Amino acid sequence: MSAALGKVFSLGKEGSVFFSLVFKSSRRNPVCSIESESKEKAGQLTGSWSVALGCGRNWRRAKSGWAEQDKGSLQPNFQRHYRSMPTHGIGRYRHLLPPEAPPKRKNHVEMKEIDPGTEHQYGTLNIVMTGYDICLVEHYAQYVHRLCNKLSVNVVESYAMPTKTIELVLTGEHGSKVRVDGHLTSHQRVVQIKQLTATFSPIFLEIIQNNLPEGVHLLVKEHTEEDFRIRLKVRTELDELRAKLQ
């Protein structure tokens, strides 16, 4: 800082004493100098005293954020100097986190082993629900899944099949002209279970059949490899290239 406080107080009528405090910033240590001026009849007596403020290392760090202008005013400098300080780790937390594992590469989907079952219990079964109203099909699939959890029936997975659209086509009475009458969209949900006992299966099937909503088709069948293949997307271009290479 560099500023003058001016006249502070005066003593006596003949002479007056002026004290001015001047703050100067130095690159090494800030210095506070006190200058005293006394005007008398014989002449002027000027003395100056300087008092060093031993503020130490913290003051030197604090003053580095201020830039002194030519006119003596102060302008804040917002440069962050703590990055060059070895003892300052402000805002750094990366070293506290555990090392991240590299992302695993996605492997090809492999079919799970099909449980053939035993004499007293069934293997892997698919409960297939199909309907044209998506709300009925979805809510009924959720009901079957919750019922299996309550009755301790082992649920392997629950998934949705792709939506299918069917066009209703009508032909004219006196010609072969085809006219599209409407579209029907069918939705399908599958709940896959396993290890259903033979004694409990009639009770379980009767419960889900009695609560079957109107317009939903229910089918219970054994899980096969073809059911797994249907879920995969067919890539015709890749199959054609493989056929050419062979």
Secondary structure, DSSP 8 states (H G I E B T S, - for coil): ---B-------SSS-EEEEEEEEE--SS--EEEEEEEEE-SS-EEEEEEEEE----HHHHHHHTTEEE-TTS-EEE-----GGG-TT--TT--GGGS---------------------SSB--EEEEEEEES-HHHHHHHHHHHHHHHHHTT-EEEEEEEEEEEEEEEEEE-SSS--EEEEEEEEEEEEEEEEE--BTTTHHHHHHHHHHT--TTEEEEEEE--HHHHHHTS---HHHHHHHHHH-
